[in-house]
Amino acid sequence: MLYGREAEQDVVDRLLERSAQGVPGSLVVRGEAGLGKSALLEYAEAAARGRVLRVTGVESETELPFAALHVLLGPVLDEVGRVPQRQGEALLGALGLGADAPGDRFQVGLAALSLLTELAAEEPLLCLVDDAHWLDRESADALLFAVRRLRSEPVTTIFATRADAGVFPAPGVPELRLAGLDGRAARALADSTTTLAPWVRDQVVAEADGNPLALVELPRLLTPEQRAGALPSPGFAVGVTEPPLGRVLSAFRERIRELPAVSRLCLLVAALEGTGKIETVARAVAVLGAGLTDLAAAEHAGLVRVASTGVEFRHPLVRTATRLACDVAERVAAHRALAGTVDDDRRAWHLAAVATAPDEAVAAALERAAVRGRRRGGQVAVAAAYERAAELSPAPEAALRRWVAAAGAALEAGLPGRAEELTARAATGRPPDEPRVVAELARVRAALAFESGRPLDAARLLCEGVETFTAADEVTRLTMLGWAAVYVWACRPHPDRLALARRIEDLAPELPGPLGAVHAIARDVRLMLEGDQVAATIAPYSLGQEEDLPFDLRVLSVYLGFGRGDVDGMYRDALRLVDACRAAGRIGRMPQAMGMLAIAELATGRHPSARSTASEGRRLADDVEQPHWTHYLSGVDAWLAGVAGDEERCRALAEEVLAADDAWITGYAWATCALIALDSALGRHDRVLDRFDKAMTGPARDVWLWRYTHPDYVEAAVRAGDPERARPVAARLARWAEAIGQSWARAVSARCQAMLTEGDAADLYEQALELHRRGDQPFEQARTELVYGEWLRRHNRRADARAQLRSAMAAFDRLGACAWSRRAAAELRASGISLPEPPAGDRARDPLAALTPQELQVVRLAATGATNREIGARLFLSARTVAYHLYKAFPKLGISSRAELARYVST
């Protein structure tokens, strides 16, 4: 029975009731030790109507990747064959039950999601996670990743953890904070556990301060006479300052010290083993010449319960008290006994726990554990193992190598603060001479510099790293130099910027084949900084899409397409990059890949697809804690909102990007371009001109992105009655368009020249349309049709004008460019065509516009014939969630079957 927790029980009851109705739910219960978090989980377990899975975090396993997830899913792992094969392989590999599978810890989270939802299809599922603050990071990430993706599955997850949010951050998950019991409930609980004199009970209640554990344990400190009130109660006097839990912990410690030595040692083995597995504890105590029966004294003392299922401590504080009550000799003996009975990874950590001096054998064992952990996707555990191995390394060069490896793993795990500390430890030794160590240290330090807002320092560090080792690993060197060039290009103006760009160009060798593109990149950055915007980024170089190229070089290759206007090539390469990440399970890299795809979709006029890609990418970036890519994708999304004329959304997203403390000036550029697109769509021509002119004198003036706003500037100047202002910009656009040779760019340039022509511009408009037909860029083609239609109407060629305007309006409708569609409709009316007023919000013209970004993604994939399971694997959703999105989308589209989705396959 729970006392004084009616409100908290009601929260749990509502979660379970919603789960019975097919609605998922999650909750984090926070509170100090002893407030009854575990009791509330037990209440939930007793009230559950379906299957229950449970795990308790263990301090000794926080450095073992996926240890907690293994315990939680252990009872249902025989069902893993029900999830997609790649996910199942990733899950079993992460748990050490199968071959190593490519991917990252988020792929394991997706596998957990799939398994839980498959189980929930049969009956509601309740997952209980106690002491969540002791979960290994990989398990915590996987579970939270899964929880955030539940949409329509009867899965309820309740985490119990300490009050401090920092020990188990769970953004997006509702919280319930436990407070102490009120006086009435506290007295009732005290009365239920033992018989106390009224005045003694009141003292206990006052001392316990509403803590249920203290209310139960403090009376046990009293003698029978003290409980009856016949003698004073030592320690219960006014003025005692030790908190109640401190006194409870002291009481547990004293009770442990009173045990026979062999019982105390066996209890310590169980505490250090952590999981309570009866077989492991039995083998370890046997090494010490004892047996499970020696735990009887501890069981009689109310400290543990021994059963066939394991050794269960009365409370986590008992485990803590056990370690405090035992001396160093007992701890060394217990760790060594356990080291001889557990698997290799646990053995390494038990040996490390008692190592007091450098020991290469133990350090090597930890390094092997780190290598195994990396293959399983556990970067946090990898960092911890390498760190401890470095501390125990007798040889300085081995220690340095391990410090650097620890820093790299911490960076990959999303722990920049820890990575900074580890690189500082590495810097205390002599400089490394092994090329790969040099490269990794430079890469980590550069990444940290960039994340802290110092991209120029990041570029310098990469150059220094390249200069200190030979050309033995050309791909690594070129990867570093490629990103050094990007950092220089993307940073704010600085006196050293051009000199550093020249240094990078000198360091990058001119090689035949795809890798020679890095030299071309460095050359183009230098040209841009010297002011030659046209000469830069026009060469048709490509890094290729070879699978053996590092991911960073592949991303760079994709982005180069945008820089030189090869938007169709960028789109193809970005699709391949996203597909490669999906196939390999590299969810942690997906935001970057999806950022490239969203840009390509925007640049090629695939606006509905771009919206859904940007939305999904932002959600993934939030989940994997990559704020830079969240802001980058927000900038793309803002531009799309601007094109659509959605002022509220565009401004909100642009302000989000501008407010971010981001190292890349491209964030400012994306936000400004989005606002230019908005003002252009809404016909605010003076604002377009002012924003562009200001940007051209600002810190981001060298960004490639501005080339894509040149047409907005030209049109704004013409419509504002100041065409001369636009001629230099139109000339730059023309030189660039001719240099890159892309049909869409030449078409847009011809349109701009037509708008600046005072006489007959029909030939230029027709030329532009012919060029548009050679390349698929529907948005820019519709803009050309719109201005051409306007020109035709002004020259009394109304029939010709109507054909252009109808085509433009239809294209704008398909793209969701509502403001542009309104302009085309207004021109059509002016040409003598009667049109109905647009529906509220312009949403009814295109059924797809009514879909959420995720519904749109699901519909597009379903239209290709993909099954719900296949769609779920691609979008990191459960098959049931996919079905839910289709169920919501069908009425919006006015259809009733998947067969009718074929018309949307190309959206």
C-alpha positions, 0 to 999 in steps of 0.5 A, spaced: 500 500 500 502 506 498 501 512 503 499 519 500 501 518 493 494 518 490 495 523 485 501 520 483 497 513 482 492 517 478 497 519 473 500 512 472 493 509 472 491 514 466 497 512 462 495 505 463 488 506 461 491 510 455 495 504 453 489 500 453 486 504 448 492 504 444 495 510 446 503 510 448 505 514 454 512 515 457 514 518 464 520 520 468 519 520 475 524 524 479 525 524 486 530 524 492 532 517 494 527 513 499 521 517 496 518 511 493 520 511 486 521 504 486 514 503 490 510 507 484 513 502 479 511 496 483 504 499 483 504 500 475 507 493 475 501 490 479 496 495 475 498 493 468 494 489 464 499 486 459 506 484 459 511 488 463 519 488 462 523 491 467 530 493 468 534 497 474 540 501 472 546 498 476 552 503 477 557 497 476 555 497 469 554 504 467 561 503 462 558 497 459 555 498 452 547 496 452 548 492 458 541 495 461 538 494 454 540 487 454 536 486 461 530 489 459 529 486 452 532 479 455 525 476 456 523 477 449 529 476 445 527 470 442 522 475 438 527 479 435 526 475 428 519 479 427 523 486 426 527 488 420 533 483 418 538 489 419 535 492 425 535 485 428 542 484 426 544 491 429 540 489 436 543 482 437 550 485 435 550 491 440 548 486 445 553 481 444 549 476 441 551 476 434 556 478 429 558 485 429 553 489 425 554 496 422 550 502 424 550 506 431 547 506 437 540 510 434 540 504 429 539 499 436 534 504 438 530 503 432 531 496 433 528 496 440 522 500 437 520 495 432 521 489 437 517 493 442 511 495 437 511 488 435 510 485 442 505 491 443 501 489 437 498 483 441 497 486 448 499 492 452 506 493 454 509 496 460 517 498 460 519 500 467 526 502 468 528 504 475 535 507 477 535 510 470 541 515 472 545 508 472 543 506 465 549 506 461 549 511 456 548 507 450 541 504 453 539 510 455 539 513 448 536 507 445 530 507 449 529 514 449 530 514 441 524 509 441 520 512 446 520 519 442 518 515 436 511 512 439 505 514 436 500 509 436 502 503 439 500 501 446 507 502 449 508 505 456 515 507 459 516 509 466 523 511 468 525 512 475 531 517 477 534 522 482 531 529 482 537 532 478 535 532 471 542 532 469 543 525 471 538 523 466 536 528 461 530 526 457 527 532 453 521 531 451 518 526 456 513 528 461 516 528 468 513 527 475 517 530 481 516 526 488 515 530 494 515 528 501 509 525 504 505 530 508 504 529 515 497 525 515 500 520 510 507 520 514 504 518 520 499 513 517 506 510 514 509 510 520 504 506 524 503 501 519 510 499 520 511 498 527 508 500 534 511 506 537 509 511 542 505 517 540 510 522 542 516 517 539 512 517 532 511 524 532 519 525 533 520 520 527 515 523 523 519 530 524 526 527 523 524 523 517 521 530 513 516 526 509 521 521 506 518 514 506 524 510 507 526 514 513 519 513 516 521 505 515 528 505 517 529 510 523 524 506 528 529 500 527 534 504 530 531 504 536 530 499 542 524 496 544 524 500 550 525 507 546 519 505 541 515 504 547 517 511 549 520 508 556 527 511 555 530 517 551 531 516 544 538 518 542 539 522 536 532 524 535 533 530 540 532 537 537 538 540 534 541 534 530 543 536 523 544 530 519 539 529 514 535 523 515 537 519 509 544 520 512 542 517 518 539 511 514 545 510 510 549 510 517 544 505 520 545 500 514 553 501 514 553 499 522 548 493 520 553 490 515 559 491 519 556 487 525 555 481 520 560 475 520 566 477 516 564 471 511 557 474 510 560 481 509 565 479 504 559 475 500 554 481 501 560 485 498 561 481 492 553 481 490 554 489 491 560 489 486 557 484 481 551 489 480 546 485 476 544 480 482 545 474 477 545 468 482 550 464 478 555 469 478 555 471 485 555 463 487 561 462 482 565 468 485 564 467 493 566 460 491 573 463 489 573 466 496 572 459 499 564 461 501 557 459 499 551 462 498 548 460 505 553 465 507 549 470 505 543 468 510 546 473 516 545 478 511 538 476 509 536 475 516 538 482 518 533 485 512 539 487 508 538 482 502 533 477 499 536 471 496 532 467 491 533 463 485 532 469 481 538 473 484 540 477 490 536 483 491 538 488 495 533 491 500 534 498 497 540 501 493 542 505 499 544 498 502 549 497 496 552 503 497 553 502 505 556 495 503 561 498 499 562 503 505 562 498 510 568 494 507 575 495 507 580 495 501 582 488 502 575 486 502 574 490 496 580 487 492 578 480 494 571 481 491 573 484 485 579 479 483 574 474 485 569 477 480 574 478 475 575 470 474 568 469 473 565 474 469 566 475 461 572 479 458 569 486 458 567 486 466 573 482 467 577 488 465 573 493 469 574 489 475 581 488 474 582 496 473 578 497 479 583 494 484 589 497 480 593 502 484 599 502 479 600 502 471 599 495 469 600 494 461 596 487 462 590 491 465 590 497 460 591 492 454 584 488 456 581 495 457 583 497 450 580 490 447 574 492 451 574 498 447 575 495 441 569 490 442 565 496 444 566 500 438 564 494 434 557 494 438 556 502 437 557 504 444 562 510 444 561 512 451 563 506 453 569 506 448 571 513 451 571 510 458 575 504 457 580 508 453 581 513 458 582 508 464 587 504 459 591 510 458 591 512 466 594 505 467 599 505 461 606 504 463 609 507 456 608 514 454 606 513 447 601 507 449 598 512 454 598 518 449 594 513 443 589 511 448 588 518 451 587 520 443 582 514 442 578 516 448 577 523 446 575 521 439 570 516 442 567 522 447 566 526 441 563 521 437 558 520 443 556 527 443 560 529 449 564 535 447 566 537 454 569 530 456 573 530 449 576 537 451 578 534 458 581 528 454 585 532 449 588 536 454 590 530 458 593 528 451 597 534 450 600 533 457 605 528 454 610 528 448 607 530 441 605 524 438 609 521 432 604 516 429 601 518 423 594 516 425 594 518 432 596 525 430 591 525 425 585 523 430 588 528 435 588 534 430 581 532 428 578 532 435 581 538 437 579 542 430 572 539 431 572 542 438 574 548 436 569 549 431 563 547 436 565 552 440 565 557 435 572 558 432 572 555 425 578 559 423 582 555 429 579 549 427 582 550 420 589 551 423 589 545 427 587 541 421 593 544 417 598 543 423 595 536 423 597 535 416 603 538 416 606 533 422 605 527 418 607 524 412 602 522 406 602 515 408 594 516 409 592 520 403 585 519 404 585 522 411 590 528 409 585 530 404 579 529 408 582 534 413 584 539 408 577 539 405 574 540 411 579 546 413 577 549 406 570 549 408 571 552 415 575 557 412 570 559 407 564 559 412 568 563 418 567 570 419 572 575 416 579 575 419 585 578 417 588 571 417 583 568 413 586 569 406 593 566 408 590 560 411 586 559 405 592 559 401 596 555 406 590 549 405 591 550 397 599 549 398 598 543 402 592 539 398 596 535 392 594 536 385 592 528 384 588 525 378 582 522 379 576 524 384 581 526 390 584 531 386 577 535 387 580 537 394 585 541 391 580 544 387 576 546 393 581 549 396 583 553 390 576 555 389 575 558 396 582 562 395 579 565 389 572 567 393 576 570 398 580 574 393 573 576 390 573 572 384 566 569 385 565 567 378 571 563 377 570 559 383 566 553 384 565 552 376 570 546 375 566 540 374 570 536 379 567 531 383 569 527 389 565 521 387 561 516 391 566 511 392 564 507 398 571 507 401 571 514 401 570 517 408 563 520 410 565 527 411 568 527 403 562 524 401 558 530 404 563 535 401 562 532 394 554 533 395 555 540 397 559 542 391 554 540 387 550 546 390 556 551 390 557 550 382 549 550 380 549 542 379 543 541 382 540 535 379 547 532 380 547 534 387 540 531 388 542 524 385 548 524 390 544 526 396 539 521 395 545 516 394 548 519 401 541 518 405 540 511 402 547 509 404 546 512 411 539 508 412 542 502 409 548 502 414 544 504 420 548 510 421 542 514 424 547 519 427 549 521 420 542 522 417 541 529 419 547 531 415 545 527 409 538 529 410 540 536 410 544 535 403 538 532 400 533 538 403 537 543 400 538 539 393 530 538 393 529 545 394 534 547 389 531 543 384 524 545 385 521 539 389 518 543 395 513 538 398 519 533 398 524 538 401 519 540 407 518 533 409 525 532 408 527 538 412 522 536 418 524 529 419 532 531 419 530 536 424 527 531 428 533 526 428 538 532 429 534 533 435 534 526 437 541 525 436 543 532 439 546 535 433 544 543 434 548 545 428 544 541 424 538 542 427 539 550 425 541 548 418 535 544 417 531 550 420 534 555 415 532 550 409 525 550 412 525 557 413 526 558 406 521 553 404 516 557 408 518 564 405 517 561 398 510 559 400 509 566 403 508 563 410 510 569 414 509 566 421 513 560 420 518 563 416 520 568 421 519 564 427 524 559 423 529 564 421 529 568 428 531 561 431 537 560 426 539 567 427 538 566 435 543 560 435 550 561 437 553 557 431 560 557 428 558 557 421 556 564 418 551 560 413 546 560 418 545 567 418 545 566 410 540 561 410 536 565 415 537 572 411 535 568 404 529 565 407 526 572 409 528 575 402 524 569 399 518 571 403 519 578 401 519 576 394 513 572 395 509 577 398 511 583 393 515 587 398 521 589 393 524 594 397 525 589 403 528 584 398 533 590 396 535 592 403 536 585 405 541 583 399 545 590 399 546 589 407 548 582 406 553 583 401 557 588 406 556 583 411 560 577 414 557 572 410 558 576 403 562 570 400 557 564 401 555 561 395 548 561 397 547 568 395 547 566 388 540 563 388 537 570 391 540 574 385 533 573 381 529 575 387 534 582 387 533 583 379 526 582 380 525 587 386 529 592 383 525 592 376 518 592 380 521 598 384 522 602 378 530 602 379 532 597 374 539 600 373 540 598 380 539 590 378 544 590 372 551 589 376 547 583 379 544 581 373 551 581 370 554 577 375 549 572 374 550 571 367 557 570 368 556 565 373 550 561 369 555 561 362 561 559 366 557 553 370 553 551 363 547 549 367 540 550 363 536 552 369 541 557 371 542 560 364 534 560 363 534 564 370 539 569 367 535 570 361 529 571 364 532 577 368 535 580 362 528 580 359 526 583 365 531 589 364 530 589 357 526 596 355 524 593 348 521 587 345 523 581 350 519 576 348 525 572 344 529 572 351 523 569 355 522 564 349 529 562 350 528 562 358 523 557 357 526 553 352 532 552 357 527 551 362 525 545 358 532 542 358 532 541 366 527 540 371 526 546 375 519 547 376 519 553 381 523 557 377 520 555 370 513 557 373 516 564 375 519 565 368 512 563 366 509 568 371 513 574 369 512 572 361 505 572 362 505 579 365 509 582 360 504 579 355 498 581 358 501 588 358 503 588 351 495 586 349 497 579 348 492 576 353 491 569 350 498 568 350 498 571 357 493 566 359 497 560 357 503 562 361 499 564 367 495 558 368 501 553 367 505 558 372 499 557 377 498 550 376 505 549 378 505 554 384 499 550 387 503 543 386 509 546 390 505 549 395 507 556 393 501 559 395 503 567 395 506 566 388 499 562 386 495 568 388 499 573 384 498 568 378 491 568 379 491 575 380 494 576 373 489 571 370 483 575 373 486 581 370 487 578 363 479 577 363 479 570 366 474 569 372 476 565 377 473 563 384 477 566 390 482 562 393 480 557 399 482 559 406 489 558 407 490 556 400 490 549 403 484 546 398 488 546 392 493 541 393 491 535 397 498 534 399 498 541 402 494 538 408 498 533 410 503 533 415 511 533 413 511 526 416 504 524 413 507 526 406 513 522 407 509 516 408 505 517 403 510 518 398 513 512 400 507 508 400 505 510 393 512 506 390 509 500 393 513 500 399 510 496 405 509 499 412 515 495 415 519 497 409 517 505 410 518 504 417 525 502 416 526 508 412 523 513 416 525 510 423 518 509 425 514 503 427 510 499 422 504 501 426 506 508 426 506 508 419 499 505 418 497 510 423 499 516 418 496 513 412 490 512 416 490 520 417 492 521 410 487 518 406 481 522 408 485 528 407 487 526 400 480 523 399 482 516 397 480 510 401 486 505 398 493 504 397 492 503 390 490 510 389 496 513 391 500 512 385 498 519 382 502 522 388 509 517 387 512 523 383 511 529 389 
